[in-house]
């Protein structure tokens, strides 16, 4: 009865087979077995029909249907209702395992004739409560085909770059999702990711060559230990600002609350790539270790980001495409925190106060939180470099109060204070007007920031 699991409808051919089995049992006077057979088939038909109604629905709808069928069984006590519930629960369990492993592949297997679009798959997964970071736009089969093409023997640097570029371009604006899954599934290495991220940048060729296994083996024998040590130390210095944008700076020498194993792993991976690249330049060009480290850092990271601006003494990362306006964008972001305590109190949800405080002490504790947020809060760039989210003095994401949720916004960042760079750019003209005018009595940087803050208070806040 495999067709039941496919569309919840039994085919004419299988219906004839079902009737044939039933009739054979009746003729053999196996009446109990015939009735059990009929009961099982009817239960399977009803369970599969119920499953089809929620196959690609939300967790809530699935749970509601599961509870409904369980209640039917509990009320009736009938064997058929028990079989319906059990079959339905099993089908849900199988589906959940399949979509967790390969959502796109599973959907295609259930809808082989349908033309599938990326936007539809994202919308569907969102409706099914798939976590934003786990949303897929590729099937396992597509990833395996790409892996075979990308790692085909004999491809040179340019050819591999072209294979990667063509594959990612086929997914348009969703390339970051594809890259993320290629890494998490082990289809590409961190150095492959670098090639895919910047296929047209010839400056990363040294990083690709310097991180090949054959080249890495030569460093210990071809480069003096002292030089390798200096390179390691120099790379750590070069990476300080970038690391801060990923892990957070922390305060009082305590690592920020934004620290996670995944973020730390990314920083360590990038450090290893840069160290190997610097060793490569030391080996082939006999560069000074510190110079080799700087060149390697710029080719792997520095050329692709602006890391020259801070908010409350913590670096904010901008893609290099924003280089010309990174400074005013950072000014606006800083002003939105440091000159905005009343608005922050209005929309930001302070963490729960420690247990045991009376009402007065709780209020004082919350006021201290907002004061610290103003002086130590900052912004961290999203992984796709499309915007920033606010982090507090401990490095934790700043959450909006429930009443301050943006209408209609159900995305993964909706509960948190965040700003898209595209919307931030809209404020640049006002920033330029305020920071270049000379007609005011007080034109100090602090006074200009106050005027910028007043602008947002009267015309609409940044977030």
N, C-alpha and C positions, 0 to 999 in steps of 0.2 A: 504493500500500500504506500509506496514511496511518493506517489503523486499527491497523496493527502498532505504530506509534509511540505510539498512544493507550493500548492495553492489552496489547500483545504477542501478540494473538490475531488471526488473519486471518479475516475474515467469510466466510460462505458465498458471498456475492455476489462478493467479490474472489477467493475460491478458484476459482469458476467462470471468472472472467476470466483468472486465472493459467493454468488448464488449457487455456483456449481459445487463449491465445497460444502455449503450448507445443505444442499439437496442430497449430496453423497452421504453425509452424516445421518440425515433423516432416513434414507433408504437402508442404511446399516443399523437403524434403530438405536443410534447413539444420540438420543434426544438431549441429554444433559450437555454433551459436548457441542451439539448443534446450537443450543441456546447460549452457551458460553461464547461460542464463536460469534454468533450474531450480536451478543451484548458487547463484546470487545470491539467489533468493527463499528458498531453504532457509536460507542464511546469515543473511538478514535476520530470518527468523522466530526463529532461535536467539538472535541478538544482542538482538533486542527482548525476547524472553522473559527473557534474563539481565538486561537493563536494568530491566525491571519489578520484578525481585526486589530491586533496590537503589535504586530511583528516589528514595525518601525515607528513605534510610539514612545512616549516618555516613560520614565521609570514609574511615575505616579500612576499612569494609565495601566501599565502592566501589573503593578501591585494591586490596583483596584479590581482588575479582572481576576487575578489570582485569589484575592479575598472573596470575591463573589462566588467563584466556583467552589472554594473550600466551604463557604457557608451553605451552599446548596447541598453539598455532601453531608455536612453535619446535621442539617435539618431533616434531610430525607433518610439518611442512613442506607441509601441504596448502593449496591455494588457498582452500578453504571456511573453514578455521580462520583464515586471514589476513583474509578478508572479515568473519567474525564479530567478530574483535578490532577491526578498523578501524571497523565500524559501531557497535559498543558504545562505543568511545572517542569517536566523533563525537556520539553521543547524550548521553554524560556531559558533553561540552563544551558542547553546546547547553543542557542542563539547568542547568549551573553558571552560564552567562550569564543565563539567565532568572530563576533564584532570586536572583541578586545584584541584578538590576534590579527585580524585583517578585515576591517569594516568594509572597505571598498570591494575587496574580493568576495566577501559574503553577499553584499548587495547585488553585485553582478551575477552571482550564482543564482540568486532568487529572482532576478529580473533580466534574463539573458537577452531579451529582445529590445530592451530600453536603451535609448541614447542617454548616457550619463554625463552630466556636467559637474565641474568642480564646485560651482556655487550651490547647486542643489545638494551635493554631498555634505558641504559644510553646514547648510541650513538644516538638513536632516539630522546630522550628528548633534548639532546644538539643541534641537528639539528633543532629542533622546537623552539629553543631559550628559553627553560626553564632555569631559573636562577640556577647556580650550587648548591646553598643551598636548592633549592626546588626539585631537581631531586629525584625521587622515585625509589626504587628497590623492594618494597613490595606493594601488594594491600591491601585495607581496610579489605578484607575478611581474608587475611593472618595475619594481625595484630590482628584482633578480635579473631582468633583461637589461636594465641599465648597468648593473654591476658587471655583467658579462661583457658589455660593450666598452665600459670605462676601463676595465682591467685586461682588455684583450692584449695578448703578447705583441710586442713590437711597436706599440703606439709611442710616438715621441711626445714631448711636452705640449706642443701646439695642438696635436691631434687629440690628446686627452682633454685639453681645455675646451676644444670645440665640441666634443661629445657631451661634456658636462654642461656647457652653455646651451646647446640645443635642447637637452633634456629639461633643464630648469626653465628655459624660456617658454616651453610648452605649457607651463602652469601659471604664467603671467604673474599677477600680484601675490600669488600664494607660494612663491619660491622658498621663502623662509620655512614654511611648514615642511616642505619636501626636504630641505637641507637638514632640518632638525631630526626628521625621522630617518634619513640616511645615516646620520651619526648614531642615533640611539639604537638602530637595528644592526649596527656594525658593518653596514655596506661600504662605508668609506672611513678613512682615518682622519684625524685632525688636519694632517697636511693635505689630504685630498680636499677637505672642506675649504682650505685656504685657496686652492686652485679653483674650486667651483665658485667661491664667493667673488673672486677677482680674476675671471678668465681673460680679460683684456689688458691686465696690468703686467707688463713684461718685467717690472721690478721685483716680482715675487719669484721669478725663475730661480734666483739664488737660493731662496728658501726651499724650493722643491728639490733642487739638486743637493743642497746641504743636509737634507733630512732623509736621503736614501739610505737604506741599511748598509750598503757597501761603503758609502762615504763616511758614515758615522763610525764604522769600525777603525778607520784610519786616524781618528783624532787623538786617541790616547798615545799612539806611537809617533805621530808627526808633529804634535804640538806640546811644548813643555808644560809640565803640571802647573807651574806658577802662572803661565799665561791663561790656561784653562780656568784656573781659580779666579783670576782677575776678570775674565769674561763673565763668569757666573755672577760675580759681585756687581759688575757694571750693568748687566742685564736686569738684575733686581732693582737697581737704582732707576734705570730707564723706565721700568714697568710700574713704578710706584703710583703714578697718577692713574694709569689705566686700571690697575688692580683695585684702586679705591672706588672706581666707578662700577666695579662688579661686586666686590665684597663689602664695600662701605668702609669709611675711615675709622669708625669707632671714636670714642671719647675717653679721656683719662687712660689711654693706652689699652682700652678694652676693645676687642674686635666687635664691629657692629653687629646688630641683630640680624642683618641681612645675610650673614654668613650661612652657607649651606655646602654640603659636600659636592653638589653639582657645580656650584659657582667656583669653589676652591679647585675642583678638578679642572675646570676650564682654564683658570689662571695658571695652574701648574703645567697644563698641556701647552699653552701658548708660550710659557717661559722656556720649556724644553725645545720647542721649535726655534725660538729666537736664539737660544744658546747654541744649538746645532748650526744655525745659519751663521752666527758670528764665528764659530770655530772654522766653518768652511771658508769664510773670507780671510781669516787669519792664515789658514793653510795654503790657499791658492794665491793670495795677494800679499801675504806677510804684513797685514795691517796691524797697527797697534791694537791691543786687546780692547781698550775702551772705545776706540774708533770703530772697530768691527762690531762691537755691541750696539753702538748707536745706529750704525747703518742697518744692522739686522732688525733692530726694533722698529725703525722707520719703515722698512720694507714690509714687515709683517703686520704692524699696527699703526705706527705714527702717520704714515701717508694716507690712511683711510679715515682718521678721526681727528677732530679738534679737541685737545685735552687741556687747553690753556685757560679755561674759565672755571670759577668756583662759586658755590653758594654756601655761605657760612663755613668757609674754609674746607669744603669738600668738592672735589672735582666733579663736574658734570660733563658727560661725554656727548658730543655732537658729531654726526656724520660729516665727512669732509665737504659734502655738498652745501652745508650750512656755514662753512668757514667764514665767509664774509660778514655774516650776521650773528655769529655765535656770541660775541661780546654783548650786544644789546639784548639778545634772547636770554642770556644769563642774568643780565641786570633786571629784566622783567620778572624772571623766575625768583630771584632773590627778594625783590621788592614785594612779591606776592606773599612771602612768608614774614620777612622782618618788619614790614610796616603794616601788618594786617591782623593783629591779634584779636580784635573784636569779631571779625568775620570768621577767623579760625575757630573761635569759641562757639560760633553759631553753627558751623557745619561739621566740625571734626569731632568724632567720638573718642573721648579720652579712655584709655584702658581702665579697667575696674580698679578702684582704690584697694589697698591692702586690707585684709580682714581685720576687724577689731577697732577701726577708726569710727569716732562719732561723726555726726553730720557736719559739724564745723571743720573737723580735721579732714574729712573727705573732700569738702569744698576747697580747702587750702591745698590739698594734694593735687586736685585737678587744676587749680590755678597755676601751681608750680609746673605741671606738665605743659600747659599752654605757653608759659613763659620760656621754658626750656625749648619748646618747639620753635618759637620765634628766633631764639639765639643759636640753636644747634640743628634745627631741622634742615633738610636739603631735598634735592631731587635726584632720582636715579633713572637712568635711561633704560627704556624697554629693550628686550633682546633683539627686536627687529629695528631698533633705532628710529622708530616713528614718533616717539614722544617720551614723556617722563612721568614718573609717579612719585608722590611725596613720601619721604621716609622721616621718621621722627628721630629723636636724640639717641635712641637705641638701635636705629637701623631698621625698625619695623615699618611696614607699609601703613600709611595713615588712612584710617577708615572713616567714611562719611557717616553722619548720623542718619538713621533710617528715614527721617522726614526730608533729608536733603538729597535723596537719590535722584539722579537725572531722569526725567520722565521718559519712559520707553526704552531706556538703556538697560539691556539684559546681558551685555558682554561680560567677559571675565574680569574686566577692570571696573565695572560699574560700582561696586561697593567702596572703591578706594578713590582718593583724590589724585587725579591724573590730568595731564594736558597733552594734547596732540601738537606736534611741531607745526602742522599745517594751520591750526587755529592760532598758535602763538605768533606766527608770522604776521597775522592780521593786525597785531598791536605794534609793529615796528615803526610805522609812520608816526604814531603818537609818541613813541619813545624818542624818535629822532627830533620831533618838534620840541619836546621838553628838554632834551639834553643838548640841543644846539642853540636854543633861544638865549638872548642876552638881555631881554627887556625886564627881567624880574630883579628885585632888589637883592635877593639872596640866590646866587647861582652855584652854591656849593653842591658837591655830589649828593650829600645827605638831603638837601632841600629839594633837589631835582627828583630824588627817589620818593620823597613825600608827595610831591605833586603827581608823580606817576601813580602812586597808590591811591591818591584822591580821585584820579581819573577813573580807575577801575571801580571805586566805591560808588561813583555817581553814574557811570555808564554801563556797569555790569562787570562782575568779577571774572577773573581769568578761568576759574574752575568752579 
